[in-house]
């Protein structure tokens, strides 16, 4: 499960470009920077006709009693809450990293090798005038499994356009094993509680 991620434009040019585009659209300083938590507004990449545009959306679909921040890759095509979004409203959540906690409450930072931006598959919806997104998770690969049994669906760069614009390709992407990641124990907050 992905419950926090990092959007830091200090570390990588791809993230800086997205942050600049969001700031041009919404005003200086509009794009959140640093650790992103549920209910925050954050940059999300959406398909707009034949191009990709970064917009600010709120993290979490509104459920009956709480925010739904993650959707399971195995069930999004069929679950009533996600089916329509999977068919027509797929998005990408850009990040520099994501966090997971081990059973002993240690916080770990997961990144792609070589400092590349991390793109997570997601869905979006409009709920009572608020544009919201959720991150799709899948079974953890070997680089995450000993910390947590789930991880975000991390897209390779070649998967970005197919994920956004091709429904058949999106179904296949959900079955892909995510790329191997690097991890380090996060020093800013070693324990959840």
Residue, then its C-alpha position, 0 to 999 in steps of 0.5 A: x500500500x502506498x500511503x505517502x510519496x515524495x514529490x521533490x523538484x530539487x532532485x530531478x529535472x523531470x519533476x522540476x518540469x512538472x512543478x514549473x508547468x503546474x506553477x504556470x497554470x495555478x500560480x507560483x508555489x502551487x505545486x506541493x513539494x516534499x512529502x505528499x500525504x492523503x487529502x493533499x493536492x498534488x501534481x497528476x498527469x492527465x490525458x488531454x486530447x493527444x497530449x499529457x497535461x499536469x494538473x493539481x488533484x486531491x489524493x483520495x477518492x471519497x468513500x462512504x466513510x473515509x478516503x480511498x487512497x489506493x486501488x488494487x490492480x487485480x480488481x480495478x477493471x471490475x470494482x464499481x468504485x473504480x470501473x468507470x475511472x479505469x475505462x475513461x480516467x486513467x492518470x499518472x502520479x509523478x514522484x521522486x520516491x514513495x514510502x513504506x513502513x516495515x512491520x517494526x514501523x521503520x520508514x523506507x524510501x523507494x526510488x528508481x535507480x539512477x535518480x529517474x522520476x518514478x511514475x505511478x499508475x492511477x485513476x481520477x474522478x470528479x466528486x462534488x466539484x473536487x478532482x481526486x486521484x487514487x494510486x493503483x497498487x499491485x503485489x510487491x516485487x522482490x525489491x519491496x516484498x520484505x518490507x510490504x506485500x503491496x507496492x504502487x504500479x510503477x510505469x516504465x517511461x515507454x508505458x506512459x502513453x499506452x497507460x493514458x491513451x489505450x484501454x487494452x494496453x492499460x489492462x496488460x500493464x496491470x499484469x506487469x511486474x514493476x521494475x526493481x527499486x532501490x531503498x534506504x531507511x528514511x532518516x527524517x522519521x524512522x518510526x511511524x509511532 
